[in-house]
Each structure stands twice: as C-alpha cells, then as structure tokens.
Amino acid sequence: MSEPDRLLLLLAAVDHADETHQPVTNERLVAALGWSAEEVAEWLETAQAQMLIWGLRNGGLPKPHFEDVELTVQGQRLLRSNRPQSDRPQSDRSPAIAEAEAPS
C-alpha cells in the first residue's frame, strides 16, 4: 500500500471514529485499522506535521500518543477530495452557481 493511501486510511478512520462522538485515541485507531501501535503513532505524527489532524497529547507510548484526535479543515478537504465520486454528497447548490465557480 502506498504512503498516500495509508495516510488517507488513517484520516478516514479518524473521521469515522469521530462520528461516534467518543474521543479518538491511538488505541481506537489501532483497533480500527489493525496496525501496530508504532505504525499508528508514526502516521499520526506524519498527519500532524502536514496539519491534517489535531489532538491532545498525553503521556502514553509510543509517542506521539493522543487522547482526542480530530481532522483539521485541511484533513477534511484532503479526505473529501480523494473519495470516489459515488461516495461524495451531492451538492445542493444550483448548477448556475457551480458553473460560475468553475475555472475557465
């Protein structure tokens, strides 16, 4: 699996776990993704360095260890832009507005 794909899987797992309205932690991501704790920590560090996630760090290991992870606006945009077209919500904007915003 490519690095961008792994990053997108992490972001999707954070997004999905956040929908349950429970804190997203390293442990929840390990369980959701089936990755090792070290892999989750490494990819959380990568995502944070790219400003795709935000979280409250705690003293757990391996570091970085978070007790509450959320997607940033940039993370949400990246995830949304990489979803298959069929999974994207339909826009409620009129076609005229969409056409006016389209680059020429």
N, C-alpha and C positions, 0 to 999 in steps of 0.2 A: 504494500500500500504506500502511495506517495506521501510525502510530508504534508502537502496542502490538504490531501484527503483526510489525514489523521487530525489535522487542526480543525477541519470542518466537522468531523465526527465529535470532537471534544465540544465545539461550540453548540452543536445540535443536542448533545447530552445535557449541557448546562441549560439550554433553552427549555428542553423537555422537563427536566427536573424542577426548574423554576416554576413551571406551570402547576406543580403540586402544592405550591405555597409553603414549602418546607425549605429550610436552609440547604443550599447546595454545598456539600463538603467534598474533600478529597475522597473520603470513604464511599460516599454515594456515587461518585464518578467511577471509582474502581469497580464497584458492583455493576453499574450501568454499562460500562464499556468492556469489562473483562480484561482490562490492562493491569499491569503491576502498579503498586503504589508509586514506584520510582518513575514509571512512564507517565502517570497522571501528573505528578509534580513537575516533571520536565516540560510537558506540554502546557500546563498552566503557566509556568514561567515564560514560555515562548509566547503564549497568548497575551499575557500581561505586558510583556515587552513591546508587543505590537499594538497595545492599548485596545484589545478586543474583549478583555474581561476586567472586572474589578472585584476585589474581595477583601474580607477582613482576615488578616493573617493571625495565626495562633502558633503556639509553640510545638505543634505536632511534627512528627517526622514521617517521611522525608520532606525536606523543605523545597519549595515553599508549600506551606500547609495552610489551607483556608477553612474557615468555618462558615462563610457565606460568600458564594461566588455568583456574580451576575454578569450578563453580557452588557458591554457598553453599546452606545449607539453605533459605533464603528463595527462591533462584533455582530450586531443585529443586521446591519446592512450587508456585511460580507456573507452571512448565512443566508439571508434572503436572496441575494444576487446569485447564489450558487445552487439554489433549489431548482429541481426540474420545473419547467413551465406549468405542468399539470398540478403541481403542489402549491403553486402561488395563488394567493387570494385574488379574486377578480376585482379590478378597480371599480369604484363606484363613481368615478369622475366621468364626465361626458366625453365622447370622442373628440369634440372640438377642443376641449382643454388639453387632452392628451396630444393631439396633433400640433397645437400651438407650442407645446413644450418640447416637441421632438426636434433634435438638431437638424439643421438643413444642410 
